[in-house]
Amino acid sequence: MTRLNRITDISGIRVGHAEDERVASGVTALVFDSPFVTAVDVRGGGPGTRETDLLDPAATVPAVDGLVLSGGSAFGLDAAAGAVAWLAGQGRGFPVGDVRVPIVPGAILFDLLNGGDKHWGRFPPYRDLGYAAAESARDGAFALGSVGAGYGARTANLKGGLGSASSEVVGLDGVQVGALVAVNAFGRVTMGRGPHFWAAPFERDGEFGGLGLPAPLPPDLLTWPRETPPGASTTLAVVATDAALTKAQAKRLAMAAHDGLARAIHPVHTPLDGDMVFAVSTGRRPVADMARLASAAADTLARAVAIGVYEATRLPSLDLPAWREL
């Protein structure tokens, strides 16, 4: 198999994007070929979520049909309803009597102050964007950077974006792990104001520029990135594996994967962020070493964060440069 360095290297996961250029926002949908075990762990102080309570290991629903990441703050929670509508049209969902209810948890990031036209009238566009993103979901390669949920994203000093990466877990007989992330962080993904990524030690094959670490370290390495914004931020992530996990093990994987955000963003998990990580198990391979799997998930997520900013392009309505411009 040719590795694409995408979360879709995990068989059974499809990804689709939809954007509204006028609104300067978008949606990313992950559609699963069959219901997969999923969990979530929230570390930010300002999360926005839909149907995440059912991911608790004690909850009844054993698996979900997909996930949706969206811009738009609370308005973006409508996006998951659009994905539910599309999945219902495909006959998908949790069986209840003679009906099926698609289970699609979702999460949102804040991009309401990026200069786009948010005067959308009676209803925001996110339900339609969610439907379009789910309808366009495909396996294989998909676009990165200023697309989908990362379209209107920002970081402290650079345009944010949508990143993804994958890897094989060393020592686990071919077990795969992948990550997808919408980087809309209060903090910086680079070390100070320079070009070097915090995630540099985990880079593979020059996937985000191959710059390594700076020497000497920049004097503004740990300076506070910016004034407290009037809105909020949030980094939304998904890690996936083909290892067979219970909901409790998936929860542990989501918790550990937050280390990847901490390695790639400074500061992270602030009261202004809604940072969260979903963990998905497709259940195709047995796993006997959760520690190795969790470590690989964190490393892969750190890479995905840097890739999202590396691949981003400037948003016309937002006076913030892209990494590639500098």
C-alpha positions in Angstrom: 0.0 0.0 0.0 1.3 3.5 -0.9 1.3 5.6 2.2 -0.5 9.0 1.7 0.5 10.4 5.0 -3.3 11.0 5.7 -5.7 9.7 8.2 -7.3 7.9 5.3 -4.3 5.5 5.4 -6.5 3.8 8.0 -8.8 1.7 5.9 -12.6 2.5 6.2 -12.3 6.2 6.9 -13.3 8.8 4.2 -12.8 12.6 4.5 -14.6 15.4 2.7 -14.5 19.2 2.9 -16.9 22.0 2.1 -16.3 25.8 2.4 -18.2 29.0 2.0 -15.7 31.7 0.7 -18.0 34.6 1.5 -18.5 33.5 5.1 -14.8 32.5 5.3 -15.6 29.2 7.1 -16.0 25.6 6.4 -16.6 22.0 7.5 -14.7 18.7 7.4 -16.6 15.4 7.6 -15.2 12.0 8.4 -17.5 9.3 7.2 -16.9 5.7 8.3 -17.6 2.7 6.1 -19.2 1.0 9.1 -19.8 2.2 12.7 -16.4 2.5 14.5 -15.7 2.7 18.2 -15.0 6.3 19.1 -14.1 8.3 22.2 -13.3 11.9 23.0 -11.2 13.9 25.5 -11.6 17.6 26.1 -8.8 19.7 27.5 -9.7 23.3 26.4 -11.7 25.6 28.6 -14.2 26.7 26.0 -15.4 23.6 24.0 -18.4 23.4 21.7 -19.7 19.9 21.1 -22.6 17.8 19.8 -23.4 14.2 20.9 -20.1 13.7 22.7 -21.8 12.4 25.9 -22.7 9.2 24.0 -19.0 8.5 23.5 -18.5 7.9 27.2 -17.5 4.3 27.8 -20.6 3.8 30.0 -23.0 5.0 27.3 -25.2 2.6 25.3 -24.3 3.4 21.7 -21.2 1.2 20.9 -20.0 3.0 17.8 -20.6 5.9 15.5 -21.1 6.5 11.8 -18.9 9.6 11.4 -17.5 12.8 12.9 -17.8 16.5 11.9 -15.4 19.3 12.6 -16.7 22.8 11.8 -16.0 26.5 11.9 -18.7 28.9 13.0 -18.6 28.6 16.8 -22.0 27.5 18.1 -23.6 28.2 14.7 -21.4 25.5 13.3 -23.0 22.8 15.4 -25.6 22.6 12.7 -23.0 21.0 10.4 -23.4 17.6 12.0 -27.2 17.7 11.3 -26.3 18.0 7.6 -24.0 15.0 7.8 -26.7 13.1 9.6 -29.2 13.9 6.8 -26.8 12.6 4.2 -26.1 9.4 6.1 -29.8 8.8 6.6 -30.2 9.0 2.9 -27.7 6.1 2.6 -29.7 4.0 5.0 -27.0 4.3 7.7 -27.6 4.6 11.5 -28.2 3.0 14.9 -31.2 0.7 14.6 -34.2 1.7 16.8 -37.2 -0.4 15.9 -37.7 -0.1 12.2 -35.8 3.2 11.9 -32.1 4.0 11.8 -30.6 7.1 13.5 -27.1 8.1 12.2 -24.7 8.9 15.0 -22.4 11.7 14.2 -20.7 13.6 17.0 -19.3 17.0 16.2 -17.2 19.8 17.5 -16.7 23.5 16.5 -14.0 26.1 16.5 -14.3 29.9 16.7 -13.7 31.7 13.4 -16.3 34.5 13.6 -13.8 37.3 13.7 -11.8 36.5 10.5 -13.4 39.1 8.3 -15.9 36.9 6.5 -19.5 37.9 6.1 -21.3 36.4 9.0 -24.6 38.2 8.2 -26.2 35.0 6.8 -29.8 35.8 7.6 -32.2 33.5 9.4 -30.1 30.4 9.3 -26.3 29.9 9.1 -25.0 27.8 6.2 -23.4 25.1 8.2 -26.1 22.4 7.8 -25.7 22.6 4.1 -21.9 22.6 4.4 -22.1 19.5 6.6 -24.2 17.7 4.0 -21.9 18.7 1.2 -18.8 17.7 3.2 -20.3 14.2 4.0 -21.4 13.8 0.4 -17.9 14.6 -0.9 -16.1 12.3 1.5 -13.7 9.9 -0.2 -10.9 7.6 0.7 -7.4 8.3 -0.5 -5.8 11.7 -0.6 -7.6 14.9 0.3 -6.7 18.6 0.4 -4.8 20.1 3.4 -4.3 23.7 4.6 -7.0 26.3 4.2 -9.8 23.9 3.5 -12.8 22.5 5.4 -12.8 23.2 9.1 -9.4 24.9 8.6 -10.6 27.3 6.0 -11.1 30.3 8.4 -8.6 29.1 11.1 -5.8 31.1 12.6 -3.0 30.8 15.1 -1.3 33.6 17.1 1.0 34.7 14.3 0.1 32.7 11.2 -2.8 31.4 9.2 -4.1 28.1 10.6 -5.3 25.2 8.6 -6.3 21.6 8.3 -3.5 19.0 8.7 -3.2 15.2 8.5 -0.5 12.6 9.0 -0.1 8.9 9.5 2.5 6.3 10.6 3.0 2.6 11.3 3.4 1.9 15.0 6.9 0.4 15.6 6.8 -2.9 17.4 3.1 -3.6 16.8 3.1 -5.8 13.7 1.8 -3.4 11.2 -0.7 -1.5 13.3 -1.4 2.0 11.8 -2.2 5.3 13.3 -3.4 8.5 11.6 -4.4 12.0 12.7 -6.4 14.9 11.3 -6.5 18.3 12.9 -8.1 21.7 12.4 -5.5 24.2 13.9 -7.1 27.3 15.2 -5.0 27.9 18.2 -4.6 30.8 20.6 -0.9 29.9 20.7 1.9 29.6 18.2 2.8 26.5 16.1 6.2 28.0 15.4 9.0 28.7 17.9 8.5 32.4 18.6 8.0 34.5 15.5 10.4 32.5 13.4 9.8 29.7 10.8 10.8 26.7 12.9 8.0 24.4 14.1 7.6 23.2 17.7 6.9 19.8 16.2 10.3 19.7 14.4 11.7 16.7 16.3 8.9 14.5 15.0 9.0 15.5 11.3 9.4 12.8 8.6 10.7 13.3 5.1 10.6 17.1 5.2 6.8 17.0 5.4 6.7 20.6 6.8 9.8 22.2 5.4 12.6 20.1 6.9 14.0 23.1 8.9 14.7 21.2 12.1 15.3 23.2 15.3 16.9 26.6 15.3 20.4 27.1 16.8 20.6 29.1 18.9 17.0 29.1 20.2 15.2 32.4 19.4 15.0 34.9 22.3 11.2 35.1 21.9 10.8 31.4 22.2 8.4 31.4 25.1 6.9 34.9 24.9 3.2 35.3 25.3 1.8 35.0 21.8 -0.8 37.8 21.6 -3.3 39.8 23.5 -6.4 38.0 24.7 -8.7 38.1 21.7 -12.4 39.1 22.1 -13.5 35.7 20.8 -11.8 32.4 21.3 -9.8 29.7 19.5 -9.8 25.9 19.5 -7.8 23.0 17.9 -10.0 20.1 17.0 -8.3 16.7 16.3 -9.0 13.1 15.4 -6.6 10.2 15.9 -7.5 6.9 14.3 -6.1 3.4 14.4 -6.8 0.0 12.9 -6.1 -1.6 16.3 -9.1 -3.1 18.0 -10.0 -1.0 21.0 -12.8 -0.9 23.5 -14.4 2.5 24.2 -12.4 2.8 27.4 -9.2 2.1 25.5 -10.2 4.6 22.8 -10.7 7.2 25.6 -7.2 6.5 26.9 -5.9 7.0 23.4 -7.6 10.3 23.0 -6.2 11.4 26.4 -2.6 10.5 25.4 -2.9 12.1 22.0 -3.3 15.5 23.6 0.5 15.2 24.2 0.8 15.8 20.5 -1.0 19.2 20.8 1.3 20.1 23.7 4.4 19.3 21.6 3.2 21.3 18.6 1.5 24.4 20.1 2.5 26.9 22.7 0.6 27.7 24.8 -2.2 25.1 24.5 -5.3 24.0 26.4 -5.9 27.6 27.6 -9.3 28.9 29.0 -9.8 30.4 25.6 -9.5 27.2 23.6 -11.9 24.4 23.1 -9.2 21.9 22.4 -10.3 18.3 22.1 -9.2 15.0 20.5 -11.5 12.2 19.2 -10.1 8.7 19.0 -11.4 6.2 16.5 -10.8 2.4 16.3 -11.6 0.5 13.1 -10.9 -2.7 15.0 -9.1 -4.6 12.2 -6.0 -5.6 14.2 -5.4 -6.8 17.7 -3.2 -4.6 19.9 -1.3 -5.7 23.0 0.6 -2.6 23.8 -1.5 0.6 24.4 1.6 2.5 25.5 3.3 2.2 22.1 0.0 3.0 20.3 -0.6 6.1 22.5 2.9 7.4 22.0 2.7 7.0 18.2 -0.7 8.8 18.2 0.7 11.8 20.0 3.8 12.0 17.7 1.6 11.7 14.6 -0.8 14.4 15.8 2.1 16.8 16.5 3.2 16.3 12.9 -0.3 16.9 11.6 -0.5 20.2 13.5 2.6 21.5 11.8 1.5 20.2 8.4 -1.8 22.1 8.7 0.0 25.4 9.2 2.7 24.6 6.6 0.1 23.9 4.0 -2.2 26.9 4.8 -2.7 29.8 2.4 -3.6 33.4 3.2 -7.3 34.2 3.7 -8.2 37.4 1.8 -10.4 38.6 4.6 -7.9 38.0 7.4 -4.8 40.2 7.8 -2.6 37.3 8.9 0.3 35.8 6.8 0.6 32.2 5.8 3.8 30.4 6.8 4.7 29.8 3.1 4.7 33.6 2.5 7.4 34.2 5.1 
